[in-house]
Structure formats: structure tokens, C-alpha cells
Amino acid sequence: MKVLVINCGSSSLKYQLIDSETEEVLAKGLCERIGIEGSMLTHQPAGMDKIKKELDMPDHTAAVQFVLEALTDPESGCIASLDEIDAIGHRIVHGGEKFSGSVILTDEVLEAITECNELAPLHNPANLIGIRSCSKLMPEVPQVGVFDTAFHQTMPAKAYLYGIPYEYYEKYKVRRYGFHGTSHDFVSARAAEILGRSRDDLKIIVCHLGNGASISAVDHGKCVDTSMGLTPLEGLIMGTRSGDIDPAIVDFIADKEGCTAKEVNTILNKKSGVLGLSRISSDFRDLAKASAEGNELAKTTLEAYAYRVAKYVGSYVAAMNGVDVIAFTAGVGENNAEVREMICRYFGYLGVTIEEEKNQVRGEEIILSTPDSAVTVMVVPTNEELAIARETVALV
Ligand code: AMP
């Protein structure tokens, strides 16, 4: 089967066409600045150079149309006609409490997703527009929704409730949901597979450390806790997001700076994290360089980042009463040996020992811990698109 995987943002659309038998990516690309002047399509067929085109994309339907044209283009395309696309898998950010797994997208399901819009006002409406655009252009092709929140729906109430009046949960569903679920599911399953074990027999902590970052505790195959909350702002210090802070800071800064709580929220999402702390960059490559050149704030930022990760891991060891596997994934987790080492230095109490040479490997599946380490520490590259394609095939 050929599956088109679509990830729609408010002004962007990422796609991959995946052959589900070989799990090969036939083509991938990105539409940027949809609805804004200067919209652009970057299309990359497998084994060929990227093709960039400035195209007029007033809306997502136009963007999907250009993607379909790029995929069937006689020169740069990878399929002869749209009939070759057997199914479409969509990444959907928020499924609220309604979705604990992937679903075939029907009118009823779209209505239920629309009801989750207020929990992810920037993301869900964009996801829905992407789905409707595909329905318009390819009405016969089955579509599947894969939710970022679904894997975490197994969290018990003690993990998902906040210590605030219960009525806010009853009235507005204010609770912890967690995100990056597709990645936490994929990586924990793959970690078990690499070890030749069943995930149902293991206690796994997945550290998804990318620009957005989250940790999850996967106990015998089920997620029992994760670091992101009602929104992806909670938890770790991220590229530009603050992660956990004292909630009183919002009011305090709003008062001092003469701005609204909404504006502070934007600062916490877009100008905080390692970017705000270091005053250098949200990119860990820039931070590593600055730190190596002796920039003290860059060094402190990396220390604060690693410390927060280590504290979360510790709390999940407590939550699961132990841990068998700690898996690193995503941009930083897969590639940044220095940050991994800084984090692993805290795990002496767990009996973790790391092979320094193996820790230098980038972007590959590898076991970093020594054979006698009490806990297996590994790198497992994530692949959310492949996970979405697999879910799609399983459902259609
Ligand atoms: P992601 O959101 O998963 O794409 O991760 C983005 C983050 O990964 C950025 O902060 C990058 O600095 C980091 N990253 C990606 N590649 C590398 C690399 N080769 N070395 C160090 N950090 C990297």
C-alpha cells in the first residue's frame, strides 16, 4: 500500500508518501507560508535533490493540490496517478479524552475532533482543514487520524489530575493529556524489539528531546505518566518553551512588564526555554558551540536542561518502582552526545554505566550502556511519519 502521511500546521503542511510494504519513503516535502505571501513548496523525491517552488497557496486545499501535482509530476513525481495512493494518515494534535487510539475519519469523528479544538486552538483547526482538503480532492481515499495525545490516555487519574478545583476538570476538561504520543509509543515498542523483549514485560522511560521535549513512563506497555500537560508547555525546559514554572510567575511578570497573561503565555511558549535562558539560540548545536567557547550562560543553560531531564527520569523511576530501559530520541536525544552524557551522569544511583565511545554515535539505534549496567540506556531514532503510516494501514 502507498500511504500519504500529512501533518498540517496553521500555515504549513508536511507530507511523506510511504510504501507500507518496504516502509520506504517515496517522496517527502513541505508547504510553507500557506495563506501568506511568498508561499513555497519544497518537494524531495527519494534519491533526488530537493525541488523548491514559489507557488500561490491561498489555503490548505491549494497546498494539498500542489503536493498531489508534485507527487504525480512526470519528471519529479514518484507515482503515475493519484489512484496509487491507497490511504491518507493525518497527524492530529489533540484528541482530548475522546480518542485513545487512531480512527478512520468519518463525519462523526470529525465532529468529535472539532469538539477538542479549544484544547489545541492553534493546531487542531489546521489539522481539520488538512483533512477536509484531502476529502475534497480525493473523496474515495480512506483517511485515518493519529492523535498525539492517544498513547497517554492510559494515564491514571492520579497522574493526569492537577491539584486545582475538580470543577475545572468537570466543566472544561482541564487535566494533563501529554503529547508526542506517536513517538513515545513507537520508541518504547522499538526499544523492546531491539532488546528482543516484549514491551509488556518492561519498565521503559522515553526521553523525546527535540525542539519540543517530553518524557514518558511506559510501564508494561502502558503509558502511566508523561511530562507535557493540558498543553505542550508543561514539563522539560525546551527549545523555546519554559516547561514547569511556578504558576504565580505569569501574574508577576504581567504586573512588572505591564502586559497581559496572554502575552506572558506567548513569552513562555516562544521566547523561553534554552533560547530565553541562554540569550543565544533554541538550537542545541549553537549552545554546544557557545559553551565550548567558554560562554558561561550557555553552559548553565545546558546544565539546567540536563538537570530537569534527570529529575523527571527520577520521578518516573519512582512512579514505576524501577526502570529497565531509558531510551533517548528526537533531534537532541539522537544526536547530542554531550547532553546525553550530562543527563546520564545523574544516573549513578540507578547503577547506570555508559560506554563513552558508543555515546559518540549520532542518529542511530545503539545501546549506550555497558553490558553490566543495571539499566539499559539506548538511542532509538523516532519516526512519527512511519508510525502514522503503520497505524493507517492497520485501520484501512
Ligand atoms: P527536533 O525537534 O526533533 O527536530 O530537534 C531539533 C533539535 O535537535 C535542535 O535543537 C537541534 O539542535 C538538535 N539537533 C539536530 N541535529 C543535531 C546534531 N547533529 N547535533 C546536535 N544537535 C542536533
Residues whose N, C-alpha, C, O or C-beta is under 5 A from the ligand:
A	BS01	AMP	L209 G210 N211 G212 S282 D283 F284 R285 A330 G331 V332 N335 N336
